[in-house]
Amino acid sequence: MSLTRQEVEKVSLLGRLLLTSEELDLMTTQMGQIVAYVESLAELDTSDVEPMAHALEISNVFAEDQLRPSLDRADALANAPRHDREFFLVPAVLGD
């Protein structure tokens, strides 16, 4: 399957890209080469390849949740430019 210039124009429109005539010609050639390469991968026998979501084995990188004391309210508010002893006071951002 080769790509036509009209298909590349449609993709550029969907991607909100304003391409010149020369850029469209270049993109048509380059994207056609990419499609041809992907099509060549379909010729490979993958019957013995286990399906996977990632090319590399991954593990959870997050630390386990641990219950521990939180920061005291007075300490948290100590360096705040404005507070009311209970909450941070910030300018309104959504209007009145």
Biopython code that builds the backbone (N, CA, C, O; Angstrom):
import numpy as np
from Bio.PDB.StructureBuilder import StructureBuilder

atoms = [
    (1, "MET", "N", (0.853, -1.184, 0.000)),
    (1, "MET", "CA", (0.000, 0.000, 0.000)),
    (1, "MET", "C", (0.889, 1.233, 0.000)),
    (1, "MET", "O", (1.737, 1.383, 0.879)),
    (2, "SER", "N", (0.710, 2.097, -0.951)),
    (2, "SER", "CA", (1.459, 3.343, -0.965)),
    (2, "SER", "C", (0.504, 4.483, -0.615)),
    (2, "SER", "O", (-0.703, 4.398, -0.839)),
    (3, "LEU", "N", (1.062, 5.522, -0.074)),
    (3, "LEU", "CA", (0.249, 6.665, 0.312)),
    (3, "LEU", "C", (0.167, 7.665, -0.835)),
    (3, "LEU", "O", (1.131, 7.876, -1.572)),
    (4, "THR", "N", (-0.984, 8.262, -0.964)),
    (4, "THR", "CA", (-1.147, 9.308, -1.967)),
    (4, "THR", "C", (-0.928, 10.666, -1.314)),
    (4, "THR", "O", (-0.981, 10.801, -0.091)),
    (5, "ARG", "N", (-0.686, 11.651, -2.136)),
    (5, "ARG", "CA", (-0.497, 13.009, -1.631)),
    (5, "ARG", "C", (-1.763, 13.497, -0.923)),
    (5, "ARG", "O", (-1.685, 14.218, 0.072)),
    (6, "GLN", "N", (-2.930, 13.100, -1.440)),
    (6, "GLN", "CA", (-4.192, 13.516, -0.818)),
    (6, "GLN", "C", (-4.321, 12.944, 0.597)),
    (6, "GLN", "O", (-4.827, 13.616, 1.496)),
    (7, "GLU", "N", (-3.863, 11.706, 0.792)),
    (7, "GLU", "CA", (-3.915, 11.106, 2.129)),
    (7, "GLU", "C", (-2.983, 11.838, 3.086)),
    (7, "GLU", "O", (-3.336, 12.063, 4.244)),
    (8, "VAL", "N", (-1.805, 12.207, 2.617)),
    (8, "VAL", "CA", (-0.871, 12.951, 3.458)),
    (8, "VAL", "C", (-1.424, 14.341, 3.758)),
    (8, "VAL", "O", (-1.246, 14.846, 4.866)),
    (9, "GLU", "N", (-2.083, 14.960, 2.803)),
    (9, "GLU", "CA", (-2.719, 16.257, 3.047)),
    (9, "GLU", "C", (-3.783, 16.130, 4.128)),
    (9, "GLU", "O", (-3.899, 16.999, 4.992)),
    (10, "LYS", "N", (-4.560, 15.050, 4.084)),
    (10, "LYS", "CA", (-5.611, 14.839, 5.086)),
    (10, "LYS", "C", (-4.995, 14.638, 6.466)),
    (10, "LYS", "O", (-5.482, 15.190, 7.453)),
    (11, "VAL", "N", (-3.918, 13.846, 6.536)),
    (11, "VAL", "CA", (-3.241, 13.622, 7.819)),
    (11, "VAL", "C", (-2.681, 14.934, 8.353)),
    (11, "VAL", "O", (-2.778, 15.207, 9.549)),
    (12, "SER", "N", (-2.092, 15.755, 7.472)),
    (12, "SER", "CA", (-1.548, 17.042, 7.921)),
    (12, "SER", "C", (-2.670, 17.966, 8.397)),
    (12, "SER", "O", (-2.485, 18.725, 9.348)),
    (13, "LEU", "N", (-3.815, 17.906, 7.749)),
    (13, "LEU", "CA", (-4.958, 18.706, 8.179)),
    (13, "LEU", "C", (-5.436, 18.253, 9.558)),
    (13, "LEU", "O", (-5.721, 19.081, 10.423)),
    (14, "LEU", "N", (-5.522, 16.936, 9.758)),
    (14, "LEU", "CA", (-5.951, 16.416, 11.057)),
    (14, "LEU", "C", (-4.954, 16.762, 12.157)),
    (14, "LEU", "O", (-5.334, 16.974, 13.309)),
    (15, "GLY", "N", (-3.665, 16.819, 11.785)),
    (15, "GLY", "CA", (-2.627, 17.170, 12.745)),
    (15, "GLY", "C", (-2.418, 18.663, 12.883)),
    (15, "GLY", "O", (-1.508, 19.105, 13.584)),
    (16, "ARG", "N", (-3.255, 19.443, 12.219)),
    (16, "ARG", "CA", (-3.178, 20.906, 12.250)),
    (16, "ARG", "C", (-1.794, 21.393, 11.796)),
    (16, "ARG", "O", (-1.230, 22.319, 12.379)),
    (17, "LEU", "N", (-1.253, 20.751, 10.739)),
    (17, "LEU", "CA", (0.040, 21.126, 10.188)),
    (17, "LEU", "C", (-0.165, 21.875, 8.886)),
    (17, "LEU", "O", (-0.924, 21.436, 8.021)),
    (18, "LEU", "N", (0.494, 22.977, 8.751)),
    (18, "LEU", "CA", (0.440, 23.749, 7.519)),
    (18, "LEU", "C", (1.725, 23.448, 6.755)),
    (18, "LEU", "O", (2.782, 23.992, 7.072)),
    (19, "LEU", "N", (1.631, 22.574, 5.741)),
    (19, "LEU", "CA", (2.804, 22.149, 4.987)),
    (19, "LEU", "C", (2.817, 22.798, 3.609)),
    (19, "LEU", "O", (1.777, 22.973, 2.974)),
    (20, "THR", "N", (4.009, 23.148, 3.165)),
    (20, "THR", "CA", (4.154, 23.688, 1.816)),
    (20, "THR", "C", (4.059, 22.543, 0.818)),
    (20, "THR", "O", (4.039, 21.375, 1.207)),
    (21, "SER", "N", (4.000, 22.875, -0.457)),
    (21, "SER", "CA", (3.924, 21.858, -1.502)),
    (21, "SER", "C", (5.154, 20.959, -1.474)),
    (21, "SER", "O", (5.042, 19.745, -1.648)),
    (22, "GLU", "N", (6.320, 21.548, -1.256)),
    (22, "GLU", "CA", (7.553, 20.765, -1.190)),
    (22, "GLU", "C", (7.550, 19.836, 0.026)),
    (22, "GLU", "O", (7.973, 18.684, -0.062)),
    (23, "GLU", "N", (7.066, 20.352, 1.166)),
    (23, "GLU", "CA", (7.003, 19.532, 2.371)),
    (23, "GLU", "C", (6.014, 18.379, 2.192)),
    (23, "GLU", "O", (6.260, 17.271, 2.670)),
    (24, "LEU", "N", (4.900, 18.635, 1.507)),
    (24, "LEU", "CA", (3.931, 17.562, 1.251)),
    (24, "LEU", "C", (4.553, 16.479, 0.379)),
    (24, "LEU", "O", (4.341, 15.291, 0.624)),
    (25, "ASP", "N", (5.325, 16.877, -0.643)),
    (25, "ASP", "CA", (5.997, 15.891, -1.484)),
    (25, "ASP", "C", (6.973, 15.061, -0.665)),
    (25, "ASP", "O", (7.008, 13.837, -0.789)),
    (26, "LEU", "N", (7.772, 15.730, 0.178)),
    (26, "LEU", "CA", (8.738, 15.032, 1.015)),
    (26, "LEU", "C", (8.042, 14.098, 1.996)),
    (26, "LEU", "O", (8.458, 12.952, 2.168)),
    (27, "MET", "N", (6.987, 14.582, 2.635)),
    (27, "MET", "CA", (6.249, 13.757, 3.602)),
    (27, "MET", "C", (5.580, 12.569, 2.924)),
    (27, "MET", "O", (5.524, 11.482, 3.500)),
    (28, "THR", "N", (5.077, 12.758, 1.722)),
    (28, "THR", "CA", (4.448, 11.652, 0.994)),
    (28, "THR", "C", (5.478, 10.558, 0.750)),
    (28, "THR", "O", (5.180, 9.377, 0.932)),
    (29, "THR", "N", (6.671, 10.929, 0.344)),
    (29, "THR", "CA", (7.738, 9.955, 0.110)),
    (29, "THR", "C", (8.149, 9.274, 1.406)),
    (29, "THR", "O", (8.225, 8.047, 1.465)),
    (30, "GLN", "N", (8.416, 10.059, 2.448)),
    (30, "GLN", "CA", (8.891, 9.510, 3.706)),
    (30, "GLN", "C", (7.844, 8.633, 4.392)),
    (30, "GLN", "O", (8.166, 7.556, 4.896)),
    (31, "MET", "N", (6.600, 9.090, 4.411)),
    (31, "MET", "CA", (5.547, 8.283, 5.045)),
    (31, "MET", "C", (5.286, 7.019, 4.244)),
    (31, "MET", "O", (4.954, 5.981, 4.815)),
    (32, "GLY", "N", (5.432, 7.094, 2.933)),
    (32, "GLY", "CA", (5.299, 5.894, 2.107)),
    (32, "GLY", "C", (6.365, 4.875, 2.438)),
    (32, "GLY", "O", (6.087, 3.676, 2.464)),
    (33, "GLN", "N", (7.599, 5.337, 2.697)),
    (33, "GLN", "CA", (8.671, 4.428, 3.087)),
    (33, "GLN", "C", (8.386, 3.782, 4.437)),
    (33, "GLN", "O", (8.673, 2.602, 4.637)),
    (34, "ILE", "N", (7.826, 4.548, 5.354)),
    (34, "ILE", "CA", (7.487, 4.011, 6.676)),
    (34, "ILE", "C", (6.409, 2.941, 6.546)),
    (34, "ILE", "O", (6.518, 1.873, 7.149)),
    (35, "VAL", "N", (5.374, 3.218, 5.767)),
    (35, "VAL", "CA", (4.294, 2.246, 5.565)),
    (35, "VAL", "C", (4.841, 0.977, 4.910)),
    (35, "VAL", "O", (4.454, -0.130, 5.284)),
    (36, "ALA", "N", (5.735, 1.131, 3.937)),
    (36, "ALA", "CA", (6.321, -0.030, 3.264)),
    (36, "ALA", "C", (7.128, -0.867, 4.251)),
    (36, "ALA", "O", (7.083, -2.096, 4.195)),
    (37, "TYR", "N", (7.867, -0.221, 5.154)),
    (37, "TYR", "CA", (8.637, -0.959, 6.156)),
    (37, "TYR", "C", (7.720, -1.727, 7.090)),
    (37, "TYR", "O", (7.971, -2.895, 7.388)),
    (38, "VAL", "N", (6.662, -1.084, 7.552)),
    (38, "VAL", "CA", (5.721, -1.755, 8.456)),
    (38, "VAL", "C", (5.057, -2.931, 7.736)),
    (38, "VAL", "O", (4.830, -3.980, 8.339)),
    (39, "GLU", "N", (4.750, -2.761, 6.467)),
    (39, "GLU", "CA", (4.166, -3.862, 5.702)),
    (39, "GLU", "C", (5.145, -5.023, 5.583)),
    (39, "GLU", "O", (4.728, -6.182, 5.584)),
    (40, "SER", "N", (6.437, -4.733, 5.481)),
    (40, "SER", "CA", (7.427, -5.812, 5.392)),
    (40, "SER", "C", (7.483, -6.615, 6.684)),
    (40, "SER", "O", (7.826, -7.797, 6.654)),
    (41, "LEU", "N", (7.159, -6.011, 7.799)),
    (41, "LEU", "CA", (7.138, -6.735, 9.076)),
    (41, "LEU", "C", (6.036, -7.783, 9.108)),
    (41, "LEU", "O", (6.138, -8.764, 9.846)),
    (42, "ALA", "N", (4.990, -7.590, 8.323)),
    (42, "ALA", "CA", (3.881, -8.553, 8.289)),
    (42, "ALA", "C", (4.319, -9.881, 7.686)),
    (42, "ALA", "O", (3.642, -10.893, 7.871)),
    (43, "GLU", "N", (5.447, -9.896, 6.962)),
    (43, "GLU", "CA", (5.933, -11.125, 6.345)),
    (43, "GLU", "C", (6.636, -12.040, 7.355)),
    (43, "GLU", "O", (6.880, -13.209, 7.059)),
    (44, "LEU", "N", (6.961, -11.521, 8.540)),
    (44, "LEU", "CA", (7.672, -12.307, 9.537)),
    (44, "LEU", "C", (6.746, -13.307, 10.205)),
    (44, "LEU", "O", (5.565, -13.033, 10.417)),
    (45, "ASP", "N", (7.296, -14.472, 10.536)),
    (45, "ASP", "CA", (6.541, -15.496, 11.257)),
    (45, "ASP", "C", (6.618, -15.183, 12.747)),
    (45, "ASP", "O", (7.684, -15.296, 13.352)),
    (46, "THR", "N", (5.514, -14.797, 13.327)),
    (46, "THR", "CA", (5.482, -14.452, 14.750)),
    (46, "THR", "C", (4.640, -15.438, 15.553)),
    (46, "THR", "O", (4.182, -15.120, 16.650)),
    (47, "SER", "N", (4.440, -16.629, 15.005)),
    (47, "SER", "CA", (3.587, -17.606, 15.688)),
    (47, "SER", "C", (4.178, -18.058, 17.022)),
    (47, "SER", "O", (3.426, -18.445, 17.916)),
    (48, "ASP", "N", (5.500, -18.020, 17.183)),
    (48, "ASP", "CA", (6.138, -18.446, 18.437)),
    (48, "ASP", "C", (6.453, -17.272, 19.360)),
    (48, "ASP", "O", (7.109, -17.457, 20.385)),
    (49, "VAL", "N", (5.999, -16.071, 19.014)),
    (49, "VAL", "CA", (6.292, -14.893, 19.822)),
    (49, "VAL", "C", (5.112, -14.622, 20.738)),
    (49, "VAL", "O", (3.972, -14.484, 20.294)),
    (50, "GLU", "N", (5.413, -14.549, 22.027)),
    (50, "GLU", "CA", (4.354, -14.290, 23.005)),
    (50, "GLU", "C", (3.937, -12.822, 22.928)),
    (50, "GLU", "O", (4.797, -11.942, 22.914)),
    (51, "PRO", "N", (2.637, -12.543, 22.878)),
    (51, "PRO", "CA", (2.186, -11.143, 22.848)),
    (51, "PRO", "C", (2.624, -10.405, 24.108)),
    (51, "PRO", "O", (2.626, -10.973, 25.200)),
    (52, "MET", "N", (2.993, -9.142, 23.949)),
    (52, "MET", "CA", (3.424, -8.356, 25.101)),
    (52, "MET", "C", (3.000, -6.903, 24.933)),
    (52, "MET", "O", (2.761, -6.430, 23.822)),
    (53, "ALA", "N", (2.914, -6.217, 26.048)),
    (53, "ALA", "CA", (2.527, -4.818, 26.019)),
    (53, "ALA", "C", (3.742, -3.905, 25.897)),
    (53, "ALA", "O", (3.627, -2.777, 25.417)),
    (54, "HIS", "N", (4.911, -4.390, 26.330)),
    (54, "HIS", "CA", (6.134, -3.584, 26.301)),
    (54, "HIS", "C", (7.270, -4.428, 25.739)),
    (54, "HIS", "O", (7.281, -5.650, 25.884)),
    (55, "ALA", "N", (8.213, -3.770, 25.105)),
    (55, "ALA", "CA", (9.352, -4.482, 24.541)),
    (55, "ALA", "C", (10.288, -4.990, 25.636)),
    (55, "ALA", "O", (10.975, -5.993, 25.443)),
    (56, "LEU", "N", (10.321, -4.322, 26.759)),
    (56, "LEU", "CA", (11.180, -4.706, 27.870)),
    (56, "LEU", "C", (10.339, -5.103, 29.066)),
    (56, "LEU", "O", (9.211, -4.637, 29.230)),
    (57, "GLU", "N", (10.895, -5.963, 29.898)),
    (57, "GLU", "CA", (10.219, -6.346, 31.133)),
    (57, "GLU", "C", (10.212, -5.134, 32.058)),
    (57, "GLU", "O", (11.253, -4.515, 32.277)),
    (58, "ILE", "N", (9.055, -4.794, 32.597)),
    (58, "ILE", "CA", (8.983, -3.642, 33.489)),
    (58, "ILE", "C", (8.433, -4.089, 34.832)),
    (58, "ILE", "O", (7.754, -5.110, 34.938)),
    (59, "SER", "N", (8.740, -3.304, 35.853)),
    (59, "SER", "CA", (8.200, -3.589, 37.176)),
    (59, "SER", "C", (7.714, -2.281, 37.775)),
    (59, "SER", "O", (8.024, -1.201, 37.271)),
    (60, "ASN", "N", (6.965, -2.385, 38.831)),
    (60, "ASN", "CA", (6.420, -1.206, 39.483)),
    (60, "ASN", "C", (7.558, -0.378, 40.067)),
    (60, "ASN", "O", (8.353, -0.886, 40.857)),
    (61, "VAL", "N", (7.639, 0.881, 39.689)),
    (61, "VAL", "CA", (8.715, 1.740, 40.163)),
    (61, "VAL", "C", (8.299, 2.574, 41.367)),
    (61, "VAL", "O", (9.095, 3.365, 41.872)),
    (62, "PHE", "N", (7.088, 2.412, 41.825)),
    (62, "PHE", "CA", (6.597, 3.197, 42.943)),
    (62, "PHE", "C", (6.883, 2.485, 44.261)),
    (62, "PHE", "O", (6.840, 1.258, 44.345)),
    (63, "ALA", "N", (7.171, 3.269, 45.271)),
    (63, "ALA", "CA", (7.399, 2.714, 46.598)),
    (63, "ALA", "C", (6.068, 2.278, 47.204)),
    (63, "ALA", "O", (5.009, 2.792, 46.845)),
    (64, "GLU", "N", (6.138, 1.350, 48.099)),
    (64, "GLU", "CA", (4.942, 0.902, 48.806)),
    (64, "GLU", "C", (4.398, 2.050, 49.656)),
    (64, "GLU", "O", (5.164, 2.838, 50.211)),
    (65, "ASP", "N", (3.081, 2.138, 49.752)),
    (65, "ASP", "CA", (2.464, 3.136, 50.611)),
    (65, "ASP", "C", (2.729, 2.777, 52.066)),
    (65, "ASP", "O", (2.550, 1.633, 52.484)),
    (66, "GLN", "N", (3.158, 3.770, 52.825)),
    (66, "GLN", "CA", (3.414, 3.547, 54.247)),
    (66, "GLN", "C", (2.721, 4.641, 55.045)),
    (66, "GLN", "O", (2.807, 5.822, 54.708)),
    (67, "LEU", "N", (2.044, 4.240, 56.090)),
    (67, "LEU", "CA", (1.378, 5.198, 56.955)),
    (67, "LEU", "C", (2.423, 5.829, 57.858)),
    (67, "LEU", "O", (3.151, 5.126, 58.559)),
    (68, "ARG", "N", (2.500, 7.155, 57.844)),
    (68, "ARG", "CA", (3.441, 7.862, 58.701)),
    (68, "ARG", "C", (2.850, 9.221, 59.053)),
    (68, "ARG", "O", (1.941, 9.698, 58.374)),
    (69, "PRO", "N", (3.356, 9.836, 60.095)),
    (69, "PRO", "CA", (2.795, 11.123, 60.517)),
    (69, "PRO", "C", (2.965, 12.177, 59.426)),
    (69, "PRO", "O", (3.976, 12.215, 58.725)),
    (70, "SER", "N", (1.952, 13.027, 59.304)),
    (70, "SER", "CA", (2.030, 14.100, 58.312)),
    (70, "SER", "C", (2.613, 15.350, 58.954)),
    (70, "SER", "O", (2.836, 15.402, 60.163)),
    (71, "LEU", "N", (2.849, 16.336, 58.137)),
    (71, "LEU", "CA", (3.401, 17.603, 58.593)),
    (71, "LEU", "C", (2.361, 18.329, 59.450)),
    (71, "LEU", "O", (1.176, 18.363, 59.119)),
    (72, "ASP", "N", (2.821, 18.892, 60.528)),
    (72, "ASP", "CA", (1.945, 19.663, 61.399)),
    (72, "ASP", "C", (1.404, 20.873, 60.629)),
    (72, "ASP", "O", (2.131, 21.479, 59.842)),
    (73, "ARG", "N", (0.137, 21.227, 60.850)),
    (73, "ARG", "CA", (-0.497, 22.316, 60.116)),
    (73, "ARG", "C", (0.268, 23.631, 60.287)),
    (73, "ARG", "O", (0.479, 24.350, 59.311)),
    (74, "ALA", "N", (0.678, 23.947, 61.498)),
    (74, "ALA", "CA", (1.398, 25.204, 61.741)),
    (74, "ALA", "C", (2.724, 25.213, 60.983)),
    (74, "ALA", "O", (3.122, 26.252, 60.457)),
    (75, "ASP", "N", (3.413, 24.073, 60.918)),
    (75, "ASP", "CA", (4.671, 23.988, 60.175)),
    (75, "ASP", "C", (4.427, 24.129, 58.678)),
    (75, "ASP", "O", (5.220, 24.756, 57.976)),
    (76, "ALA", "N", (3.338, 23.552, 58.187)),
    (76, "ALA", "CA", (3.030, 23.645, 56.765)),
    (76, "ALA", "C", (2.701, 25.073, 56.360)),
    (76, "ALA", "O", (3.048, 25.501, 55.259)),
    (77, "LEU", "N", (2.042, 25.810, 57.231)),
    (77, "LEU", "CA", (1.643, 27.182, 56.924)),
    (77, "LEU", "C", (2.716, 28.208, 57.284)),
    (77, "LEU", "O", (2.557, 29.387, 56.969)),
    (78, "ALA", "N", (3.793, 27.795, 57.928)),
    (78, "ALA", "CA", (4.798, 28.732, 58.450)),
    (78, "ALA", "C", (5.392, 29.624, 57.368)),
    (78, "ALA", "O", (5.604, 30.809, 57.626)),
    (79, "ASN", "N", (5.667, 29.123, 56.186)),
    (79, "ASN", "CA", (6.298, 29.913, 55.134)),
    (79, "ASN", "C", (5.316, 30.404, 54.077)),
    (79, "ASN", "O", (5.729, 30.961, 53.060)),
    (80, "ALA", "N", (4.038, 30.206, 54.303)),
    (80, "ALA", "CA", (3.036, 30.644, 53.336)),
    (80, "ALA", "C", (2.934, 32.164, 53.373)),
    (80, "ALA", "O", (2.885, 32.751, 54.454)),
    (81, "PRO", "N", (2.900, 32.813, 52.204)),
    (81, "PRO", "CA", (2.775, 34.272, 52.200)),
    (81, "PRO", "C", (1.478, 34.748, 52.838)),
    (81, "PRO", "O", (1.455, 35.784, 53.502)),
    (82, "ARG", "N", (0.388, 33.989, 52.638)),
    (82, "ARG", "CA", (-0.901, 34.347, 53.224)),
    (82, "ARG", "C", (-1.600, 33.081, 53.689)),
    (82, "ARG", "O", (-1.652, 32.089, 52.963)),
    (83, "HIS", "N", (-2.126, 33.118, 54.877)),
    (83, "HIS", "CA", (-2.928, 32.002, 55.399)),
    (83, "HIS", "C", (-3.846, 32.529, 56.483)),
    (83, "HIS", "O", (-3.686, 33.653, 56.959)),
    (84, "ASP", "N", (-4.812, 31.705, 56.870)),
    (84, "ASP", "CA", (-5.743, 32.122, 57.925)),
    (84, "ASP", "C", (-5.652, 31.189, 59.128)),
    (84, "ASP", "O", (-6.636, 30.971, 59.835)),
    (85, "ARG", "N", (-4.473, 30.649, 59.348)),
    (85, "ARG", "CA", (-4.149, 29.696, 60.416)),
    (85, "ARG", "C", (-4.734, 28.306, 60.176)),
    (85, "ARG", "O", (-4.491, 27.379, 60.948)),
    (86, "GLU", "N", (-5.499, 28.173, 59.107)),
    (86, "GLU", "CA", (-6.069, 26.867, 58.792)),
    (86, "GLU", "C", (-5.794, 26.478, 57.345)),
    (86, "GLU", "O", (-5.507, 25.316, 57.058)),
    (87, "PHE", "N", (-5.881, 27.451, 56.426)),
    (87, "PHE", "CA", (-5.720, 27.185, 55.000)),
    (87, "PHE", "C", (-4.756, 28.184, 54.373)),
    (87, "PHE", "O", (-4.546, 29.281, 54.892)),
    (88, "PHE", "N", (-4.170, 27.778, 53.237)),
    (88, "PHE", "CA", (-3.409, 28.714, 52.407)),
    (88, "PHE", "C", (-4.425, 29.656, 51.758)),
    (88, "PHE", "O", (-5.507, 29.221, 51.365)),
    (89, "LEU", "N", (-4.089, 30.928, 51.645)),
    (89, "LEU", "CA", (-4.932, 31.895, 50.965)),
    (89, "LEU", "C", (-4.260, 32.243, 49.638)),
    (89, "LEU", "O", (-3.113, 32.689, 49.612)),
    (90, "VAL", "N", (-4.976, 32.037, 48.551)),
    (90, "VAL", "CA", (-4.439, 32.292, 47.217)),
    (90, "VAL", "C", (-5.419, 33.155, 46.442)),
    (90, "VAL", "O", (-6.610, 33.182, 46.752)),
    (91, "PRO", "N", (-4.913, 33.869, 45.420)),
    (91, "PRO", "CA", (-5.839, 34.676, 44.610)),
    (91, "PRO", "C", (-6.836, 33.802, 43.870)),
    (91, "PRO", "O", (-6.523, 32.677, 43.479)),
    (92, "ALA", "N", (-8.031, 34.326, 43.681)),
    (92, "ALA", "CA", (-9.059, 33.590, 42.922)),
    (92, "ALA", "C", (-8.621, 33.479, 41.468)),
    (92, "ALA", "O", (-8.114, 34.446, 40.899)),
    (93, "VAL", "N", (-8.809, 32.322, 40.868)),
    (93, "VAL", "CA", (-8.419, 32.138, 39.476)),
    (93, "VAL", "C", (-9.624, 31.872, 38.579)),
    (93, "VAL", "O", (-9.493, 31.910, 37.356)),
    (94, "LEU", "N", (-10.762, 31.610, 39.141)),
    (94, "LEU", "CA", (-11.951, 31.288, 38.354)),
    (94, "LEU", "C", (-12.936, 32.444, 38.278)),
    (94, "LEU", "O", (-14.040, 32.276, 37.759)),
    (95, "GLY", "N", (-12.564, 33.602, 38.780)),
    (95, "GLY", "CA", (-13.480, 34.737, 38.736)),
    (95, "GLY", "C", (-14.191, 34.920, 40.058)),
    (95, "GLY", "O", (-13.839, 34.315, 41.071)),
    (96, "ASP", "N", (-15.197, 35.768, 40.023)),
    (96, "ASP", "CA", (-15.931, 36.100, 41.257)),
    (96, "ASP", "C", (-16.858, 35.019, 41.697)),
    (96, "ASP", "O", (-17.535, 35.163, 42.714)),
]
sb = StructureBuilder()
sb.init_structure("model")
sb.init_model(0)
sb.init_chain("A")
sb.init_seg("    ")
for serial, (resi, resn, name, xyz) in enumerate(atoms, 1):
    if name == "N":
        sb.init_residue(resn, " ", resi, " ")
    sb.init_atom(name, np.array(xyz, "f"), 0.0, 1.0, " ", f" {name:<3s}", serial, name[0])
structure = sb.get_structure()
